[in-house]
C-alpha cells in the first residue's frame, strides 16, 4: 500500500502543466480579439486634431463613438445589420473622408462633423445663414470666428438637393471648417458612428487636463 501511494504521488508530480508563459499568451490573444471585436462593432476612441468643431469639441478632446447605433457594418457586406436608427439632423458623426475613398486603407482619414442635411433635403447658404428645405436652420452650437467677412462657398452656396443615402455635414466652427460646403456629401456607407461622450481632454498649451470637459456628453 505504501509503495502504491508513493507511486501515485510521483505520477501526479510528473503530469505536464501549462507554463505561465503560455497562460499569459493565451490571455493576451483573447484580450486582443475582444478589443478588436469591440473596436470594430461596438465603440471606438478618437482624438480631435483640429479646431473645426469648436467650441463643441476642442483640440485635445478624446471621445467615444458608438459604432452600433446606425447598425453594425459587417466587412464585405454592403447592408448594415441590427440598426437602431438612422443618422439624424444634429448628430455629431465620424466618417471616412469622401475624397480619400480611392486611397489605400492606411492613408484614409477620419473626419468629424455635425449632420445638417438628410437624404432628400435641400440645403442653401446665404451670407453665412444655412437654409434647409427653404427654412433658416439655426444651430446653437455654430460659431463664426471671422465675423462678417464672407468668402466663396463657405458663406454662400446655391441650393442643392441631397441624394438618397447621403448626408450634408458642417463643422460647428463654420468659418474654419472644411466640410460639405466644399466637397458635398457623405455617403451612408462611409459613416463610422455617432460621437456620444468626451472621456478625456488635454490642453496642450497649458499642459494639463481640462477637468470640466471630461465625462461630458456630446450634443
N, C-alpha and C positions, 0 to 999 in steps of 0.2 A: 504493500500500500504506500509506504514511504517512497519507494522507487517510482511508482506511478505518479504520485503527486509531484515529485521533483521533475519528472519528465514533462508533465503537463505545464508546469510553471515555465520551464525552459521554452516549450513550444509557444507560449504566449509572448515571451520576450522576443522571439525570433520572427514573429509575424511582421511583414513590412508595414511601415507607416508613411503617410504622405508628408513630405518635407514642408517646413514652414514656408520656404520659398515658393513652393507650388501653391499653397493656400493663398498667399499674397497675390500671386499671379492670377489665379482664378478670380479672386475678389476684384482685382483691378480690371480684368476683362469684362466681368459682369457690370461693374460700375460704368465703364466706358460705353458699353452697349446701351445701358439705361439712359445715360446722359445724351447719347446720340438720338435715341427714340424721343426723349423729352424735347430736345432742341429741334428736331425735325417736325414733330406733330403737336406739341403742347405749348411750350413757351420758349422764347429766345431773348437773350440780353443784347442790347445795343447801346452804343455811346454816341452822344451828339458832338459832331466835329465842327459845326458851323453855326452861325447866328441866324439862319434863315427862318427859324421858328420862334425867335424871341418875341415876346417875353414869356411865352408858354414854356419853351424849352431853351435852356442856355447851354453854351459850350461847356462841356464837362459833366452834363447831366447823364446819368446812366439809367436806362429804362428797360422795362419788360414788355414784350409784345406777345399777345395771345395769338397763337397760330391755328387755333381750332374754332374760334368764333365764326369765321367766314367759311368753315368747312376744312376738313383735312385734305391736303394736297398730296396724293399718293404719287410717287415717282413713276414716270412713264404713262400716267393715266391723266387724260385731259380734264375730266369732270372731278369736282370735289365731292367728298362724302361726309355725312353727318353734319351738314351745315346748320348752324344755329340761326344765323341771319345774314343778310347781305350788307355790304358797306352802306352806311347812312351819311347823310349830309352832316358835317361837323365832326365826323370821326377823324382821329389822327392816325394815319396809316403808314406802315413801312412797306416799300415796294422796290422792285428791281428797276433801276433807271432805264426807261424805254430806249434811249439811244445806245445802251450797252448790250442790247439783245443779240447782236451779231458777234460780240466779243467772246473770248473763251471764258469759261465759268469763273476762273480765278481773277479775271480782270473786270468783272461786273460789279457795279457799285449799288449800294442800297441808299435810297432817299427816304426822307420822312416829311410828309406834308399833311394838310387838312383837306378833307373832301368838301368841295364846294358844289360841284355839279354831278348829277346822277345820269344814268343812261336815258336818253330821250330829252333831257333838259336843253334849253338854250341858255347860253352864257354870253354876256356882253359887259365890257368895261368902258365907262365914260368918265374921264378925268378922275381916275382912281376909284370911283364908285363901281361896285360889282352889281350886275343885274342878272337874276336868274328867272327865266320864264317871264321876262318883262317887269319884274318887281325888284326893287332895290334889296339886295341881300346884305344885311348888317351882321357882322361877326364881332362880338365884344372883344375877342382875343386879338383882332387885327390891329397892327400898329403901323404908322407911316413915319419913318425917321428922317425922310428927306423933305418933309414939309410939303409945300405946294409945288415943288419942282416936278414937272412931268417929263416922261421920256418914253417914246415909242410904244411898243406893245405892252410894256409894263403897266402903263396907265390908261391906254386907250386901245381897245380891241373890238373889232366888229363882231356882231352876233354870230355865234357858231352853235351847231347842234351836236350834242354828244352821241356818238354811235352806240349801238347795243353792246353791253358787256364792257363799257369803258367809263372812265370817271375823269372829271376835271378837278385838279388839286392845286392848292396855293399854299405858300408859306405864310405864317402869321405876320412875319416881318415883311410886309408887302413891298417895300421899296428895295429890299435886299434879298430877294428870293428868286432862284432860277426854277421856274415851275411850268405849269400847263399853259401859261400865257405865251411861252416861248416854244415849247416842244409839244404842246397839245395834250394828248390823253394818256391815261394809264389803263392798260388792259387788265381785266379782272384776273387773268392768269398770272400777272406779274405781282399781284398784291401778296405780301407775306403774312400780314396780320395787322391787328389794331393795337396801338400802344395804350397801356392802361395804368401804369404806375412808375414813378421815379423811385428807384430803390437806393440810389446813391447820387451825390452831386459834389464835384470837386472844383473849387475856384483856383485856377492855375495862377492867377495874378497874386492872390493873397496867400496861396499855398496852404489852403485849409478847406475843410468840408463846408458846404452850405447846409447847415443842420436843418434850417427851416424848410428845405425843399425835399428832404429825404422822407420817403414813405408817402408822398403826396400823390393822389390820383391825377391822371392827365385828362383834362377836359378841353 
